[in-house]
Amino acid sequence: MEHQNLTIIATIVAKPEKRELVKAELLKLIDKTRAEKGCITYDLHQDNEDENRFLFYEIWETRALWQTHMANDHLADYLQATEGAIADFSLNEMTYIESENS
């Protein structure tokens, strides 16, 4: 079986009055996460029509390395700092599908 990277799509919706706090805390995660073993891509986006909606597009070498990331202190610090500030959160684990012509 071919080695597959893990793609993560994490959507975070901040409460409107907490948007800047959530954004600041999300930004703190980027450099630390990009330095982690197994992190290929870790990009933060903000919705153009709903400024309270943020999305992380992540690619990890393996699911195990992503799970290590999920247990890191900086993620725990983010969760503590944003407690009560998040209106909605969703996370999708995905696998890239390569076209026949790729």
C-alpha positions in Angstrom: 0.0 0.0 0.0 1.2 3.5 -0.9 2.2 5.9 1.9 -0.6 8.6 2.2 -0.2 11.9 3.9 -3.0 13.1 6.2 -4.9 16.3 5.3 -6.7 18.1 8.0 -9.3 20.8 7.5 -10.1 22.5 10.8 -12.8 25.2 10.8 -13.0 27.5 13.8 -15.8 30.1 14.1 -15.2 32.7 16.7 -17.9 34.5 18.6 -18.0 38.0 17.0 -16.9 39.8 20.2 -14.0 37.4 20.6 -12.8 37.3 17.0 -9.5 39.3 17.5 -8.6 37.1 20.6 -9.2 33.9 18.6 -7.3 35.2 15.6 -4.3 36.2 17.8 -4.3 32.8 19.5 -4.5 31.0 16.1 -1.6 33.0 14.8 0.5 31.9 17.8 0.1 28.3 16.7 1.6 28.7 13.2 5.4 28.8 13.7 5.4 26.3 16.6 3.3 23.8 14.6 5.3 24.3 11.3 8.4 23.3 13.3 6.9 20.0 14.5 8.1 16.7 13.1 5.8 15.6 10.3 4.2 18.9 9.5 4.2 19.5 5.8 1.7 22.4 5.5 0.0 24.4 8.2 -1.8 27.4 6.7 -4.4 29.7 8.4 -7.2 31.3 6.3 -9.9 33.8 7.2 -13.2 33.8 5.4 -13.7 36.8 3.0 -17.5 37.0 3.8 -17.6 35.9 7.4 -14.6 37.4 9.3 -15.4 35.2 12.3 -14.7 32.0 10.4 -11.1 30.7 10.2 -9.8 27.6 8.5 -6.5 25.7 9.0 -5.4 23.6 6.0 -2.9 21.1 7.2 -0.9 18.3 5.7 0.9 15.8 8.0 3.2 12.9 7.0 1.2 10.5 9.1 -1.9 10.4 11.4 0.3 9.4 14.3 2.5 12.6 13.9 -0.7 14.7 13.7 -2.0 13.1 16.9 1.3 14.0 18.6 0.7 17.6 17.5 -2.8 17.5 19.0 -1.3 16.6 22.4 1.3 19.4 22.4 1.4 22.1 25.0 0.9 25.0 22.6 -2.4 23.5 21.4 -3.5 23.0 25.1 -2.5 26.7 25.7 -4.6 27.8 22.7 -7.6 25.8 24.0 -7.3 27.4 27.4 -6.9 30.9 26.0 -10.0 30.6 23.8 -12.3 28.8 26.2 -15.7 30.3 25.7 -14.7 32.3 22.6 -15.5 29.6 20.0 -19.0 29.5 18.5 -18.4 26.4 16.3 -15.5 24.0 15.5 -15.3 21.2 13.0 -12.4 19.0 12.0 -12.1 16.7 8.9 -9.4 14.1 8.4 -9.0 13.6 4.6 -6.9 11.8 2.1 -5.7 13.4 -1.1 -7.0 11.7 -4.3 -4.5 11.8 -7.2 -5.9 12.0 -10.7 -4.7 9.6 -13.3 -3.0 12.4 -15.2 -1.1 13.7 -12.1 
